[in-house]
Amino acid sequence: MARERQIIALARGRVQGVGYRAFCAYEATRLGVTGYAKNLPDGRVEVLAEGDESILRQFVERLREGPTFARVDEVTFRWEEPTRAHPGFEAVI
């Protein structure tokens, strides 16, 4: 049985201005994950994602790769209980 979970991830590196949030949205949609990706003032990107735990693990691996022009130095995340507050995935401006 699939276990629904939520992660809150922080990506550090060259992750702003390189299509990282759009990459997150593409991968989330492809994998059926909901949530958002938004830039933080300190240069990191915060990603909140909900879905099946095994799918979220795949999603985190994709976040660690990033798009072509990004340089992802680190992605940390923590598990949370899902809120089901996001019907889709959004790249927040």
C-alpha positions as CSV (number, residue, x, y, z in Angstrom):
1,M,0.0,0.0,0.0
2,A,1.3,3.4,-0.9
3,R,2.1,5.8,1.9
4,E,1.3,9.4,1.3
5,R,3.9,11.8,2.7
6,Q,5.1,15.4,2.4
7,I,8.6,16.7,2.1
8,I,10.0,20.1,2.6
9,A,13.3,20.4,0.7
10,L,15.9,23.1,0.5
11,A,18.1,23.2,-2.6
12,R,21.4,25.2,-2.3
13,G,23.8,26.2,-5.1
14,R,23.2,28.0,-8.4
15,V,19.5,27.3,-8.3
16,Q,17.9,30.7,-9.0
17,G,17.7,32.2,-12.4
18,V,18.5,28.9,-14.1
19,G,15.1,27.3,-14.5
20,Y,15.3,25.3,-11.4
21,R,11.7,26.0,-10.3
22,A,10.3,25.2,-13.7
23,F,12.4,22.0,-13.6
24,C,10.8,21.1,-10.3
25,A,7.3,21.7,-11.7
26,Y,8.0,19.6,-14.7
27,E,9.4,16.7,-12.7
28,A,6.6,16.9,-10.1
29,T,3.9,16.9,-12.8
30,R,5.7,13.9,-14.5
31,L,5.8,12.0,-11.3
32,G,2.3,13.0,-10.0
33,V,3.6,15.1,-7.1
34,T,1.8,18.2,-5.8
35,G,3.1,21.2,-4.0
36,Y,5.3,24.2,-4.9
37,A,8.8,25.5,-5.5
38,K,9.8,29.0,-4.5
39,N,12.9,31.1,-4.4
40,L,14.1,32.2,-0.9
41,P,15.9,35.5,-0.3
42,D,19.1,33.7,0.7
43,G,19.5,32.2,-2.8
44,R,18.1,28.7,-2.0
45,V,14.9,27.2,-3.4
46,E,12.3,25.7,-1.1
47,V,10.3,22.8,-2.4
48,L,7.2,21.4,-0.7
49,A,6.0,18.2,-2.3
50,E,3.3,15.6,-1.5
51,G,2.8,12.2,-2.9
52,D,3.7,8.5,-2.4
53,E,6.8,8.1,-0.3
54,S,8.7,6.1,-2.9
55,I,7.8,8.7,-5.6
56,L,9.0,11.5,-3.4
57,R,12.4,9.7,-3.0
58,Q,12.7,9.7,-6.8
59,F,11.7,13.3,-6.9
60,V,14.4,14.3,-4.4
61,E,17.0,12.5,-6.6
62,R,15.8,14.6,-9.6
63,L,16.0,17.8,-7.4
64,R,19.7,16.9,-6.7
65,E,20.4,16.7,-10.4
66,G,18.6,19.9,-11.5
67,P,18.3,21.4,-14.9
68,T,21.3,21.9,-17.3
69,F,22.4,25.3,-16.2
70,A,22.0,24.8,-12.4
71,R,24.7,23.7,-10.0
72,V,23.0,21.9,-7.1
73,D,25.4,21.8,-4.2
74,E,23.0,20.2,-1.7
75,V,19.4,19.2,-1.2
76,T,18.3,18.6,2.3
77,F,14.7,17.6,3.2
78,R,12.5,16.5,6.0
79,W,9.4,14.3,6.1
80,E,6.1,15.7,7.2
81,E,2.5,14.5,7.3
82,P,0.6,15.5,4.1
83,T,-1.8,18.4,4.2
84,R,-3.3,17.9,0.7
85,A,-3.5,21.7,0.4
86,H,-2.1,21.8,-3.1
87,P,-4.1,20.4,-6.0
88,G,-1.2,20.6,-8.4
89,F,2.4,21.8,-8.5
90,E,3.3,25.5,-8.8
91,A,6.5,27.4,-9.4
92,V,5.8,30.3,-7.1
93,I,7.1,33.7,-8.1
